[in-house]
Amino acid sequence: MATKSSRDIIQDGLWGNNPALVQVLGLCPLLAVTSTVVNAIGLGLATLMVLMGSNLAVSLIRNFVSESVRLPAFVMIIASFVTCAELLMQAFTYELYQILGIFIPLIVTNCAILGRADAFASKNPPGPALLDGTMMGIGFLAVLVVLGGMRELVGQGSLFVDMNLLLGPAAADWVIRPFDDYPDMLFMILPPGAFVGLGLLIALKNGIDNHLEERRKASAPATAASGSKRVRVTGNIS
């Protein structure tokens, strides 16, 4: 299998094949915990760590694991990194770990992680596999943060509430409240609001992609026309 270029891997992870907006994988935690930015960052960082570690480990053992035990081996690797992420959160961000609850252990069942391990990491060298896991994780984290910010701002009229749970007491004053006496919109805080918010983000991405494609098609005829000028050749008639 031909190795993709680093540029293609980065573009796929962040935009072209984003696990949340294009593959639409890992929706259960994405929709459940993105009621605030801090929750989104906590889950996103844990997922990023697991994606990076599992992709690297799967790539390193790809030539030593038979087809019959390939998927069970991948799940065991992913579960090991999820356990590490869980222990780290218990040690350093225990209150945030309690808020995220079951969704940290459920990273094991995230189809985006197993999918990258099977579709990419098991068929590529460690370098590209690690880059793929990093970019897919950052792309997933970015969608989590944007969706969490949207739901927190529209639902509660604030941003960065409880950031001290992740970054310590220094972040306790990071709260932004752009509106005075803002009434809570319960719909956006609850899971139905997450569906609406994710749908808007997917629609926005598709709209941007369609616009860029139309611009590319519009510029193609002009480029072709400028490159196909007719040359008139004259010669002496004897």
ChimeraX commands (.cxc) that place a marker at each C-alpha (Angstrom):
marker #1 position 0.00,0.00,0.00 radius 0.5
marker #1 position 1.37,3.39,-1.02 radius 0.5
marker #1 position 2.05,5.69,1.91 radius 0.5
marker #1 position 0.08,8.93,1.83 radius 0.5
marker #1 position 1.97,12.19,1.97 radius 0.5
marker #1 position 2.10,14.07,5.25 radius 0.5
marker #1 position 0.10,16.89,3.70 radius 0.5
marker #1 position -2.70,14.53,2.69 radius 0.5
marker #1 position -2.74,12.94,6.16 radius 0.5
marker #1 position -3.00,16.34,7.84 radius 0.5
marker #1 position -5.70,17.57,5.46 radius 0.5
marker #1 position -7.75,14.36,5.87 radius 0.5
marker #1 position -7.59,14.44,9.66 radius 0.5
marker #1 position -8.46,18.09,10.09 radius 0.5
marker #1 position -10.97,18.52,7.28 radius 0.5
marker #1 position -11.35,16.12,4.35 radius 0.5
marker #1 position -11.98,12.95,6.38 radius 0.5
marker #1 position -12.73,14.42,9.82 radius 0.5
marker #1 position -13.98,11.62,12.10 radius 0.5
marker #1 position -16.89,13.68,13.44 radius 0.5
marker #1 position -18.01,15.72,10.42 radius 0.5
marker #1 position -17.27,13.29,7.57 radius 0.5
marker #1 position -17.02,9.78,8.98 radius 0.5
marker #1 position -19.65,10.67,11.62 radius 0.5
marker #1 position -18.10,8.28,14.15 radius 0.5
marker #1 position -17.92,8.49,17.93 radius 0.5
marker #1 position -21.23,10.34,18.15 radius 0.5
marker #1 position -22.30,8.93,21.52 radius 0.5
marker #1 position -19.66,10.75,23.62 radius 0.5
marker #1 position -19.58,13.68,21.21 radius 0.5
marker #1 position -23.26,14.41,21.69 radius 0.5
marker #1 position -23.44,13.49,25.37 radius 0.5
marker #1 position -20.62,15.47,26.99 radius 0.5
marker #1 position -20.28,18.60,24.83 radius 0.5
marker #1 position -22.58,20.71,26.99 radius 0.5
marker #1 position -19.56,22.83,28.03 radius 0.5
marker #1 position -16.15,23.62,26.61 radius 0.5
marker #1 position -14.24,22.07,29.53 radius 0.5
marker #1 position -16.07,18.75,29.12 radius 0.5
marker #1 position -15.32,18.80,25.39 radius 0.5
marker #1 position -11.61,19.51,25.94 radius 0.5
marker #1 position -11.32,16.80,28.58 radius 0.5
marker #1 position -12.86,14.11,26.40 radius 0.5
marker #1 position -11.06,15.36,23.29 radius 0.5
marker #1 position -7.63,15.24,24.91 radius 0.5
marker #1 position -8.26,11.72,26.22 radius 0.5
marker #1 position -9.35,10.59,22.76 radius 0.5
marker #1 position -6.34,12.27,21.16 radius 0.5
marker #1 position -3.97,10.46,23.53 radius 0.5
marker #1 position -5.59,7.10,22.81 radius 0.5
marker #1 position -5.55,7.67,19.03 radius 0.5
marker #1 position -1.88,8.59,19.01 radius 0.5
marker #1 position -0.80,5.71,21.25 radius 0.5
marker #1 position -2.93,3.03,19.63 radius 0.5
marker #1 position -1.98,4.01,16.07 radius 0.5
marker #1 position 1.72,3.92,16.94 radius 0.5
marker #1 position 1.47,0.59,18.78 radius 0.5
marker #1 position -0.62,-1.05,16.06 radius 0.5
marker #1 position 1.84,0.09,13.40 radius 0.5
marker #1 position 4.78,-1.32,15.35 radius 0.5
marker #1 position 3.23,-4.79,15.66 radius 0.5
marker #1 position 1.53,-4.86,12.24 radius 0.5
marker #1 position 3.94,-7.46,10.82 radius 0.5
marker #1 position 3.76,-9.77,13.85 radius 0.5
marker #1 position -0.02,-10.21,14.33 radius 0.5
marker #1 position -1.93,-12.76,12.28 radius 0.5
marker #1 position -5.25,-11.98,10.63 radius 0.5
marker #1 position -7.15,-14.28,13.00 radius 0.5
marker #1 position -6.32,-12.25,16.12 radius 0.5
marker #1 position -5.83,-8.85,14.50 radius 0.5
marker #1 position -8.99,-7.11,15.73 radius 0.5
marker #1 position -8.86,-8.54,19.29 radius 0.5
marker #1 position -5.24,-7.39,19.52 radius 0.5
marker #1 position -6.21,-3.90,18.38 radius 0.5
marker #1 position -9.00,-3.70,20.96 radius 0.5
marker #1 position -6.61,-4.78,23.73 radius 0.5
marker #1 position -4.12,-2.10,22.69 radius 0.5
marker #1 position -6.83,0.58,22.63 radius 0.5
marker #1 position -8.15,-0.57,26.01 radius 0.5
marker #1 position -4.66,-0.30,27.50 radius 0.5
marker #1 position -4.28,3.31,26.40 radius 0.5
marker #1 position -7.80,4.15,27.58 radius 0.5
marker #1 position -6.87,2.76,31.00 radius 0.5
marker #1 position -3.77,4.99,31.04 radius 0.5
marker #1 position -5.88,8.03,30.13 radius 0.5
marker #1 position -8.41,7.11,32.80 radius 0.5
marker #1 position -5.73,6.79,35.50 radius 0.5
marker #1 position -4.16,10.11,34.50 radius 0.5
marker #1 position -7.51,11.87,34.76 radius 0.5
marker #1 position -8.18,10.30,38.13 radius 0.5
marker #1 position -4.80,11.54,39.34 radius 0.5
marker #1 position -4.82,15.09,37.98 radius 0.5
marker #1 position -8.41,16.06,37.04 radius 0.5
marker #1 position -10.53,13.90,39.30 radius 0.5
marker #1 position -13.61,16.17,39.39 radius 0.5
marker #1 position -13.68,16.39,35.60 radius 0.5
marker #1 position -13.23,12.62,35.42 radius 0.5
marker #1 position -16.32,12.21,37.61 radius 0.5
marker #1 position -18.32,14.55,35.38 radius 0.5
marker #1 position -17.36,12.68,32.20 radius 0.5
marker #1 position -18.12,9.39,33.95 radius 0.5
marker #1 position -18.66,6.33,31.78 radius 0.5
marker #1 position -17.71,8.15,28.58 radius 0.5
marker #1 position -13.98,7.86,29.32 radius 0.5
marker #1 position -14.02,4.02,29.49 radius 0.5
marker #1 position -16.33,4.02,26.46 radius 0.5
marker #1 position -13.50,5.44,24.34 radius 0.5
marker #1 position -12.57,1.77,23.88 radius 0.5
marker #1 position -15.68,1.30,21.73 radius 0.5
marker #1 position -15.15,4.47,19.68 radius 0.5
marker #1 position -15.34,3.30,16.07 radius 0.5
marker #1 position -13.11,6.15,14.93 radius 0.5
marker #1 position -10.18,4.76,16.94 radius 0.5
marker #1 position -10.60,1.14,15.90 radius 0.5
marker #1 position -11.26,2.26,12.33 radius 0.5
marker #1 position -7.98,4.18,12.09 radius 0.5
marker #1 position -6.08,1.30,13.65 radius 0.5
marker #1 position -7.49,-1.15,11.12 radius 0.5
marker #1 position -7.67,1.03,8.01 radius 0.5
marker #1 position -4.43,2.99,8.34 radius 0.5
marker #1 position -2.09,2.14,11.22 radius 0.5
marker #1 position -2.01,-1.60,10.45 radius 0.5
marker #1 position -0.92,-0.87,6.87 radius 0.5
marker #1 position 1.59,1.96,7.31 radius 0.5
marker #1 position 4.94,2.64,9.05 radius 0.5
marker #1 position 5.00,4.16,12.55 radius 0.5
marker #1 position 5.68,7.75,11.43 radius 0.5
marker #1 position 2.66,8.18,9.16 radius 0.5
marker #1 position 0.51,6.14,11.58 radius 0.5
marker #1 position 1.39,8.46,14.48 radius 0.5
marker #1 position 0.74,11.53,12.32 radius 0.5
marker #1 position -2.61,10.11,11.24 radius 0.5
marker #1 position -3.65,9.44,14.83 radius 0.5
marker #1 position -2.55,12.94,15.87 radius 0.5
marker #1 position -4.43,14.71,13.08 radius 0.5
marker #1 position -7.57,12.61,13.49 radius 0.5
marker #1 position -7.47,13.28,17.23 radius 0.5
marker #1 position -7.00,17.03,16.75 radius 0.5
marker #1 position -9.82,17.09,14.20 radius 0.5
marker #1 position -12.12,15.28,16.61 radius 0.5
marker #1 position -11.04,17.58,19.47 radius 0.5
marker #1 position -11.71,20.68,17.37 radius 0.5
marker #1 position -15.27,19.58,16.61 radius 0.5
marker #1 position -15.85,18.77,20.28 radius 0.5
marker #1 position -14.64,22.21,21.37 radius 0.5
marker #1 position -16.63,24.10,18.73 radius 0.5
marker #1 position -19.80,22.16,19.51 radius 0.5
marker #1 position -19.24,22.53,23.26 radius 0.5
marker #1 position -18.67,26.27,22.90 radius 0.5
marker #1 position -21.78,26.65,20.77 radius 0.5
marker #1 position -23.98,24.74,23.21 radius 0.5
marker #1 position -22.54,26.47,26.28 radius 0.5
marker #1 position -22.89,29.95,24.77 radius 0.5
marker #1 position -26.42,29.49,23.41 radius 0.5
marker #1 position -27.63,27.30,26.26 radius 0.5
marker #1 position -26.16,29.15,29.25 radius 0.5
marker #1 position -24.91,32.46,27.86 radius 0.5
marker #1 position -21.35,31.81,29.00 radius 0.5
marker #1 position -18.02,30.33,27.91 radius 0.5
marker #1 position -15.18,28.52,29.73 radius 0.5
marker #1 position -17.15,27.78,32.89 radius 0.5
marker #1 position -15.30,25.42,35.29 radius 0.5
marker #1 position -12.05,25.52,33.31 radius 0.5
marker #1 position -10.32,25.22,36.68 radius 0.5
marker #1 position -11.37,21.55,36.69 radius 0.5
marker #1 position -8.90,20.97,33.86 radius 0.5
marker #1 position -6.28,23.70,34.21 radius 0.5
marker #1 position -6.28,24.40,37.93 radius 0.5
marker #1 position -7.22,27.42,40.07 radius 0.5
marker #1 position -5.51,29.86,37.69 radius 0.5
marker #1 position -8.29,29.23,35.13 radius 0.5
marker #1 position -11.16,29.89,37.54 radius 0.5
marker #1 position -11.53,33.48,36.29 radius 0.5
marker #1 position -11.60,32.62,32.61 radius 0.5
marker #1 position -15.41,32.67,32.48 radius 0.5
marker #1 position -16.83,34.90,29.74 radius 0.5
marker #1 position -20.43,36.12,30.05 radius 0.5
marker #1 position -21.21,38.29,27.01 radius 0.5
marker #1 position -24.89,38.71,27.94 radius 0.5
marker #1 position -26.46,40.07,31.12 radius 0.5
marker #1 position -29.43,38.20,32.62 radius 0.5
marker #1 position -29.30,35.57,29.87 radius 0.5
marker #1 position -32.12,33.01,30.20 radius 0.5
marker #1 position -30.96,29.41,30.03 radius 0.5
marker #1 position -32.03,27.58,26.88 radius 0.5
marker #1 position -32.45,24.04,28.17 radius 0.5
marker #1 position -32.89,22.65,24.66 radius 0.5
marker #1 position -29.27,23.39,23.70 radius 0.5
marker #1 position -27.89,21.99,26.94 radius 0.5
marker #1 position -29.71,18.66,26.50 radius 0.5
marker #1 position -28.77,16.01,23.87 radius 0.5
marker #1 position -31.35,17.23,21.28 radius 0.5
marker #1 position -29.44,20.50,21.15 radius 0.5
marker #1 position -26.27,18.53,20.44 radius 0.5
marker #1 position -27.93,16.91,17.41 radius 0.5
marker #1 position -28.97,20.31,16.10 radius 0.5
marker #1 position -25.53,21.81,16.71 radius 0.5
marker #1 position -23.71,18.92,15.02 radius 0.5
marker #1 position -26.11,19.08,12.08 radius 0.5
marker #1 position -25.34,22.78,11.65 radius 0.5
marker #1 position -21.59,22.11,11.73 radius 0.5
marker #1 position -21.88,19.34,9.13 radius 0.5
marker #1 position -24.05,21.59,6.94 radius 0.5
marker #1 position -21.51,24.42,7.27 radius 0.5
marker #1 position -18.64,22.12,6.25 radius 0.5
marker #1 position -20.58,20.78,3.27 radius 0.5
marker #1 position -21.45,24.31,2.22 radius 0.5
marker #1 position -17.80,25.38,2.36 radius 0.5
marker #1 position -16.74,22.30,0.38 radius 0.5
marker #1 position -19.41,22.95,-2.28 radius 0.5
marker #1 position -18.38,26.60,-2.56 radius 0.5
marker #1 position -14.72,25.68,-3.00 radius 0.5
marker #1 position -15.64,23.06,-5.59 radius 0.5
marker #1 position -17.71,25.56,-7.57 radius 0.5
marker #1 position -14.83,28.05,-7.51 radius 0.5
marker #1 position -12.44,25.36,-8.71 radius 0.5
marker #1 position -14.76,24.41,-11.59 radius 0.5
marker #1 position -15.26,28.06,-12.51 radius 0.5
marker #1 position -11.53,28.68,-12.71 radius 0.5
marker #1 position -10.83,25.48,-14.67 radius 0.5
marker #1 position -12.22,26.64,-18.10 radius 0.5
marker #1 position -10.30,29.92,-17.88 radius 0.5
marker #1 position -7.09,28.06,-17.14 radius 0.5
marker #1 position -7.72,25.62,-19.99 radius 0.5
marker #1 position -8.51,28.46,-22.39 radius 0.5
marker #1 position -5.35,30.38,-21.54 radius 0.5
marker #1 position -3.26,27.26,-22.02 radius 0.5
marker #1 position -4.63,26.37,-25.46 radius 0.5
marker #1 position -3.85,29.49,-27.53 radius 0.5
marker #1 position -3.60,28.88,-31.26 radius 0.5
marker #1 position -0.27,29.70,-32.85 radius 0.5
marker #1 position -0.25,30.97,-36.39 radius 0.5
marker #1 position 2.74,29.90,-38.44 radius 0.5
marker #1 position 3.67,31.68,-41.67 radius 0.5
marker #1 position 6.31,30.76,-44.14 radius 0.5
marker #1 position 7.86,32.06,-47.32 radius 0.5
marker #1 position 6.24,30.95,-50.58 radius 0.5
marker #1 position 8.81,30.25,-53.20 radius 0.5
marker link #1:1,2 radius 0.2
marker link #1:2,3 radius 0.2
marker link #1:3,4 radius 0.2
marker link #1:4,5 radius 0.2
marker link #1:5,6 radius 0.2
marker link #1:6,7 radius 0.2
marker link #1:7,8 radius 0.2
marker link #1:8,9 radius 0.2
marker link #1:9,10 radius 0.2
marker link #1:10,11 radius 0.2
marker link #1:11,12 radius 0.2
marker link #1:12,13 radius 0.2
marker link #1:13,14 radius 0.2
marker link #1:14,15 radius 0.2
marker link #1:15,16 radius 0.2
marker link #1:16,17 radius 0.2
marker link #1:17,18 radius 0.2
marker link #1:18,19 radius 0.2
marker link #1:19,20 radius 0.2
marker link #1:20,21 radius 0.2
marker link #1:21,22 radius 0.2
marker link #1:22,23 radius 0.2
marker link #1:23,24 radius 0.2
marker link #1:24,25 radius 0.2
marker link #1:25,26 radius 0.2
marker link #1:26,27 radius 0.2
marker link #1:27,28 radius 0.2
marker link #1:28,29 radius 0.2
marker link #1:29,30 radius 0.2
marker link #1:30,31 radius 0.2
marker link #1:31,32 radius 0.2
marker link #1:32,33 radius 0.2
marker link #1:33,34 radius 0.2
marker link #1:34,35 radius 0.2
marker link #1:35,36 radius 0.2
marker link #1:36,37 radius 0.2
marker link #1:37,38 radius 0.2
marker link #1:38,39 radius 0.2
marker link #1:39,40 radius 0.2
marker link #1:40,41 radius 0.2
marker link #1:41,42 radius 0.2
marker link #1:42,43 radius 0.2
marker link #1:43,44 radius 0.2
marker link #1:44,45 radius 0.2
marker link #1:45,46 radius 0.2
marker link #1:46,47 radius 0.2
marker link #1:47,48 radius 0.2
marker link #1:48,49 radius 0.2
marker link #1:49,50 radius 0.2
marker link #1:50,51 radius 0.2
marker link #1:51,52 radius 0.2
marker link #1:52,53 radius 0.2
marker link #1:53,54 radius 0.2
marker link #1:54,55 radius 0.2
marker link #1:55,56 radius 0.2
marker link #1:56,57 radius 0.2
marker link #1:57,58 radius 0.2
marker link #1:58,59 radius 0.2
marker link #1:59,60 radius 0.2
marker link #1:60,61 radius 0.2
marker link #1:61,62 radius 0.2
marker link #1:62,63 radius 0.2
marker link #1:63,64 radius 0.2
marker link #1:64,65 radius 0.2
marker link #1:65,66 radius 0.2
marker link #1:66,67 radius 0.2
marker link #1:67,68 radius 0.2
marker link #1:68,69 radius 0.2
marker link #1:69,70 radius 0.2
marker link #1:70,71 radius 0.2
marker link #1:71,72 radius 0.2
marker link #1:72,73 radius 0.2
marker link #1:73,74 radius 0.2
marker link #1:74,75 radius 0.2
marker link #1:75,76 radius 0.2
marker link #1:76,77 radius 0.2
marker link #1:77,78 radius 0.2
marker link #1:78,79 radius 0.2
marker link #1:79,80 radius 0.2
marker link #1:80,81 radius 0.2
marker link #1:81,82 radius 0.2
marker link #1:82,83 radius 0.2
marker link #1:83,84 radius 0.2
marker link #1:84,85 radius 0.2
marker link #1:85,86 radius 0.2
marker link #1:86,87 radius 0.2
marker link #1:87,88 radius 0.2
marker link #1:88,89 radius 0.2
marker link #1:89,90 radius 0.2
marker link #1:90,91 radius 0.2
marker link #1:91,92 radius 0.2
marker link #1:92,93 radius 0.2
marker link #1:93,94 radius 0.2
marker link #1:94,95 radius 0.2
marker link #1:95,96 radius 0.2
marker link #1:96,97 radius 0.2
marker link #1:97,98 radius 0.2
marker link #1:98,99 radius 0.2
marker link #1:99,100 radius 0.2
marker link #1:100,101 radius 0.2
marker link #1:101,102 radius 0.2
marker link #1:102,103 radius 0.2
marker link #1:103,104 radius 0.2
marker link #1:104,105 radius 0.2
marker link #1:105,106 radius 0.2
marker link #1:106,107 radius 0.2
marker link #1:107,108 radius 0.2
marker link #1:108,109 radius 0.2
marker link #1:109,110 radius 0.2
marker link #1:110,111 radius 0.2
marker link #1:111,112 radius 0.2
marker link #1:112,113 radius 0.2
marker link #1:113,114 radius 0.2
marker link #1:114,115 radius 0.2
marker link #1:115,116 radius 0.2
marker link #1:116,117 radius 0.2
marker link #1:117,118 radius 0.2
marker link #1:118,119 radius 0.2
marker link #1:119,120 radius 0.2
marker link #1:120,121 radius 0.2
marker link #1:121,122 radius 0.2
marker link #1:122,123 radius 0.2
marker link #1:123,124 radius 0.2
marker link #1:124,125 radius 0.2
marker link #1:125,126 radius 0.2
marker link #1:126,127 radius 0.2
marker link #1:127,128 radius 0.2
marker link #1:128,129 radius 0.2
marker link #1:129,130 radius 0.2
marker link #1:130,131 radius 0.2
marker link #1:131,132 radius 0.2
marker link #1:132,133 radius 0.2
marker link #1:133,134 radius 0.2
marker link #1:134,135 radius 0.2
marker link #1:135,136 radius 0.2
marker link #1:136,137 radius 0.2
marker link #1:137,138 radius 0.2
marker link #1:138,139 radius 0.2
marker link #1:139,140 radius 0.2
marker link #1:140,141 radius 0.2
marker link #1:141,142 radius 0.2
marker link #1:142,143 radius 0.2
marker link #1:143,144 radius 0.2
marker link #1:144,145 radius 0.2
marker link #1:145,146 radius 0.2
marker link #1:146,147 radius 0.2
marker link #1:147,148 radius 0.2
marker link #1:148,149 radius 0.2
marker link #1:149,150 radius 0.2
marker link #1:150,151 radius 0.2
marker link #1:151,152 radius 0.2
marker link #1:152,153 radius 0.2
marker link #1:153,154 radius 0.2
marker link #1:154,155 radius 0.2
marker link #1:155,156 radius 0.2
marker link #1:156,157 radius 0.2
marker link #1:157,158 radius 0.2
marker link #1:158,159 radius 0.2
marker link #1:159,160 radius 0.2
marker link #1:160,161 radius 0.2
marker link #1:161,162 radius 0.2
marker link #1:162,163 radius 0.2
marker link #1:163,164 radius 0.2
marker link #1:164,165 radius 0.2
marker link #1:165,166 radius 0.2
marker link #1:166,167 radius 0.2
marker link #1:167,168 radius 0.2
marker link #1:168,169 radius 0.2
marker link #1:169,170 radius 0.2
marker link #1:170,171 radius 0.2
marker link #1:171,172 radius 0.2
marker link #1:172,173 radius 0.2
marker link #1:173,174 radius 0.2
marker link #1:174,175 radius 0.2
marker link #1:175,176 radius 0.2
marker link #1:176,177 radius 0.2
marker link #1:177,178 radius 0.2
marker link #1:178,179 radius 0.2
marker link #1:179,180 radius 0.2
marker link #1:180,181 radius 0.2
marker link #1:181,182 radius 0.2
marker link #1:182,183 radius 0.2
marker link #1:183,184 radius 0.2
marker link #1:184,185 radius 0.2
marker link #1:185,186 radius 0.2
marker link #1:186,187 radius 0.2
marker link #1:187,188 radius 0.2
marker link #1:188,189 radius 0.2
marker link #1:189,190 radius 0.2
marker link #1:190,191 radius 0.2
marker link #1:191,192 radius 0.2
marker link #1:192,193 radius 0.2
marker link #1:193,194 radius 0.2
marker link #1:194,195 radius 0.2
marker link #1:195,196 radius 0.2
marker link #1:196,197 radius 0.2
marker link #1:197,198 radius 0.2
marker link #1:198,199 radius 0.2
marker link #1:199,200 radius 0.2
marker link #1:200,201 radius 0.2
marker link #1:201,202 radius 0.2
marker link #1:202,203 radius 0.2
marker link #1:203,204 radius 0.2
marker link #1:204,205 radius 0.2
marker link #1:205,206 radius 0.2
marker link #1:206,207 radius 0.2
marker link #1:207,208 radius 0.2
marker link #1:208,209 radius 0.2
marker link #1:209,210 radius 0.2
marker link #1:210,211 radius 0.2
marker link #1:211,212 radius 0.2
marker link #1:212,213 radius 0.2
marker link #1:213,214 radius 0.2
marker link #1:214,215 radius 0.2
marker link #1:215,216 radius 0.2
marker link #1:216,217 radius 0.2
marker link #1:217,218 radius 0.2
marker link #1:218,219 radius 0.2
marker link #1:219,220 radius 0.2
marker link #1:220,221 radius 0.2
marker link #1:221,222 radius 0.2
marker link #1:222,223 radius 0.2
marker link #1:223,224 radius 0.2
marker link #1:224,225 radius 0.2
marker link #1:225,226 radius 0.2
marker link #1:226,227 radius 0.2
marker link #1:227,228 radius 0.2
marker link #1:228,229 radius 0.2
marker link #1:229,230 radius 0.2
marker link #1:230,231 radius 0.2
marker link #1:231,232 radius 0.2
marker link #1:232,233 radius 0.2
marker link #1:233,234 radius 0.2
marker link #1:234,235 radius 0.2
marker link #1:235,236 radius 0.2
marker link #1:236,237 radius 0.2
marker link #1:237,238 radius 0.2
view
